[in-house]
């Protein structure tokens, strides 16, 4: 196992970090986590206030989640999106069960930016309209459409972006 300095050198040599000036960025190197705490490579305990970028606020090492993940991985780790599975059908039913009205279908994506890209396409397809409104102080991802929706200066290098996006305050 590498020490912190060796790991920092390896990281600096090969990793690009989003939204960071690369030359001066020195990320905290996380070694492991448990519950609401992460531990860096020097053993420093850090309260995880991000919870996986706000999407998995269940705590690290949650036994119920780990057991469910292990059982699914032992049964089937991955299948192409074109195939159906019991887990996919059951989760889609559970989502449809709690959504309002007749929102009965679920499109599974790899992440938030891709979900936003598909939302843009679906809205345009369904309505026949091209204009999309997005909040000025917002973040929607780093793909071409999602970064255009983002009302943050970090989008400027990607300008002009996809057409039809209007930012509001």
Number of C-alpha atoms within 10 A of each C-alpha: 5 9 9 16 11 11 14 16 11 12 14 17 9 7 9 13 11 8 9 11 9 12 8 8 11 13 10 12 15 16 13 14 17 12 14 17 16 21 18 15 18 13 11 11 14 13 12 18 12 11 15 12 9 9 9 10 14 14 17 19 14 12 11 9 13 12 12 11 13 12 12 13 11 9 9 11 10 9 9 6 10 5 8 10 11 8 11 14 11 11 14 16 14 13 13 16 13 10 11 8 8 8 11 14 11 14 8 12 13 7 9 15 19 19 17 19 19 16 15 19 13 12 14 14 11 9 8 9 10 13 13 14 11 18 15 15 13 14 18 21 20 19 16 17 23 23 25 26 30 22 20 15 9 13 20 13 9 14 10 10 17 13 11 13 17 14 16 10 8
